[in-house]
């Protein structure tokens, strides 16, 4: 019965997401047209910008809703350097939140570690995990640290934050859709990250740091063949 209820909820969420995308597109294009018509009336620019920013926010939410339960499918995968993937992820983070420049400390590249992945999807997964770490850490430099640990045919990426950690009773729920401990959170970012990693045959787990503070998200991916320094 619970499984049927979850499946019904997933169909409802997917249906709503699809239906909302069309009117959002209409609002966006109409607002952009209006902006051109009143370009000589700058007093209206803040309102135009507000509409467009909120439309973008809703569009991103709809994409997340569609992504979170999308079944694993054949992804175009190519060999990628894990350090390059992390650098690209940080660049995307900084574009969205300049504080990430000093908040996230990436490791130096010590060897050429390759993983066969869909570049766009893996960067999205890393982005969600790093963004979550930033949101739960103090606003200080090097609040989030990333470590890369090669281990034969696998590579482990550890994302460690300096927040207050996760209550033990919630550790098993953090990857569930719509579960969040933030008042303004939606609870999709970590679920989407896990969905992407699962589609790559990867693993992700979370645990509180001992000693505190913070917690660590540990990702494991298959490494391609032999990696050379």
C-alpha positions, -999 to 999 in steps of 0.1 A, spaced: 0 0 0 28 24 9 46 15 -24 14 23 -44 10 56 -25 46 66 -33 41 57 -70 9 78 -71 27 107 -55 56 104 -80 31 104 -109 14 135 -95 46 154 -90 58 145 -125 25 155 -140 24 189 -122 60 196 -131 53 190 -168 21 211 -167 37 240 -150 67 243 -174 45 256 -203 29 286 -184 63 294 -169 78 296 -204 48 319 -215 54 342 -185 91 344 -192 88 352 -229 59 377 -223 80 395 -196 110 397 -219 88 412 -246 73 437 -221 108 446 -210 117 456 -246 85 477 -249 93 497 -217 131 498 -220 129 536 -218 111 534 -184 139 522 -161 117 525 -130 101 492 -140 133 473 -144 134 460 -108 99 445 -113 109 429 -146 141 415 -130 121 401 -100 96 383 -123 123 368 -144 144 357 -114 114 340 -98 104 323 -131 140 309 -133 137 297 -97 104 279 -105 118 265 -137 148 250 -118 124 235 -93 104 219 -120 136 204 -135 146 191 -101 111 175 -96 115 157 -130 151 147 -123 146 132 -89 126 102 -100 138 99 -135 148 62 -141 184 54 -148 189 55 -185 218 51 -210 241 80 -204 268 92 -227 299 86 -207 334 96 -215 367 94 -195 371 125 -173 398 137 -149 383 137 -114 402 169 -105 390 187 -136 354 177 -127 358 192 -92 374 224 -106 345 228 -130 320 222 -102 336 248 -81 335 273 -110 298 267 -113 294 272 -75 313 305 -75 291 318 -104 260 311 -82 276 320 -49 309 340 -49 315 329 -12 323 294 -25 356 307 -38 371 308 -3 347 284 14 356 253 -7 391 239 -6 399 215 -34 428 191 -34 459 196 -56 461 172 -85 487 146 -76 479 121 -103 457 116 -134 427 99 -120 401 91 -147 365 81 -143 341 72 -171 310 94 -165 285 117 -180 303 150 -174 273 172 -170 254 148 -147 284 142 -124 291 179 -121 255 184 -111 258 157 -84 290 173 -71 274 207 -72 245 196 -51 267 179 -25 291 209 -23 262 234 -21 247 214 7 280 214 26 283 252 22 248 258 34 254 239 66 289 253 73 299 286 89 307 315 66 344 311 68 373 303 45 380 266 40 347 257 57 343 228 32 372 205 22 374 180 -6 397 150 -5 404 125 -34 415 90 -24 425 66 -52 420 29 -43 429 6 -71 399 3 -94 380 29 -74 383 65 -64 367 80 -33 358 117 -30 352 130 5 333 163 10 337 174 46 319 204 61 323 222 94 286 225 104 268 211 133 265 176 119 233 156 113 212 142 141 218 104 142 181 97 138 181 116 105 212 101 89 193 73 71 168 99 56 190 125 41 188 111 5 151 107 5 132 131 -18 118 162 1 136 155 33 154 186 46 165 201 79 166 236 65 135 259 69 139 272 34 150 239 19 130 217 -6 149 185 0 157 175 -36 195 183 -40 209 153 -22 182 129 -36 191 140 -71 229 136 -64 222 100 -52 201 93 -83 229 104 -106 255 85 -87 234 53 -87 230 56 -125 268 56 -127 271 25 -105 286 47 -78 279 49 -41 274 78 -16 271 77 21 272 102 49 285 101 85 292 126 113 328 135 118 346 121 148 357 143 164 332 170 155 324 194 139 305 186 107 298 156 86 313 139 55 297 128 23 317 100 8 314 92 -29 329 62 -46 332 58 -83 349 32 -105 382 44 -119 390 37 -155 419 13 -162 453 24 -149 458 60 -137 492 75 -142 508 104 -125 
